[in-house]
Amino acid sequence: MIENSKLLNVKGLSFAYEDKEVLKNVSFKLLANERLGVVGSSGSGKSTLLKLIQARILPRKGSLHLNGVPFHESRNNLLKLHPGVSLMSQDFDLDPSISADENIARAGRHLSESLQSRLKGKMLRAFQMQAFKHQKIRFLSGGQKQRVALACALIGKCELLLLDEPFSQLDYQLKQQVLEFLEEVDLAKALIIVGHEPSDLMRFCDRIAVLDKGRLLQIAEVEEIYHRPKNRRVGELSGIINSLSKEEKESLGLEHQLFRPLHCRLSPDGPWKLLSISYHAFGQIGVLEHNSGVKVRAQIPMEGSYVIGSWWTLSQKKP
């Protein structure tokens, strides 16, 4: 649940590693308890943005405020972090000399004993950690360490939690369980999560921010990013997208230049030939070619006879 109060204000943020500019004039606001997903290609500045928000590194230009207070007034310069912000990085940050269970308990020591026990129990089950909870961190695999680090981050004390690729070492089934947990649990903190798979973030985030080459291309609610991306690049970085030129759209008699496979409607007989069908976690995707040579990808319903080589009429429908 989002509280209608501004927590984080990022204004005109820029950063460079020596002469290489990584972030360029990034601005956005985050509400208390809001969940923001950040997507973008490798090298787009996603991890750097999180480090700036944690105050691990300082911006070249721009400002950050948490609850209206400038970051430089609250930053711990010795530890190089902001006390109200916690970051789970891709390196993890666990004590290798103690067990998984002890690491989680240490992170949740600010909670009452009953609340800590309840939350820890839920995460041990949801993240499938019961079998190794008493093992020391140094004996765990990378995927097991990632689960422990995520549990520590979620149970830890902070107003704003930053997660950098928290699912990168999880198999598909386990990732679904973790996502279900995140959908259901009330963390009582704001969350910014970086990921490469947009569909993961769209499941439980309130808004999505799309970064490319250090610039913030669009930040909007999930429905807006999915159904109405600002431009082709936003569409490409946030999922499978079809992109037509204005001339192609008009000659094909279609309404939208940018549209997802889900927005396609097929009816028998027409100028579109079904070339192939591939299978995805969310269903079937077909490649269709118009007799003019234009190709698009469309979601293929499970019902009906969709035979390779058959001809179809294609229309679009967006909410």
Secondary structure, 3 states (H helix, E strand, C coil): CCCCCEEEEEEEEEEEECCEEEEEEEEEEEECCCEEEEEECCCCCHHHHHHHHHCCCCCCEEEEEECCEEHHHHCECCCCECCCEEEECCCCCCCCCCEHHHHHHHHCCCCCHHHHHHHHHHHHHHCCCHHHCCCEHHHCCHHHHHHHHHHHHHHCCCCEEEEECCCCCCCHHHHHHHHHHHHHCCCCCEEEEECCCHHHHHHHCCEEEEEECCEEEEEEEHHHHHHCCCCHHHHHHCCCCEECCHHHHHHHCCCCCEECHHHEEEEEEEEEEEEEEEEECCEEEEEEEECCCCEEEEEECCCCCCCCCCEEEEEECCC
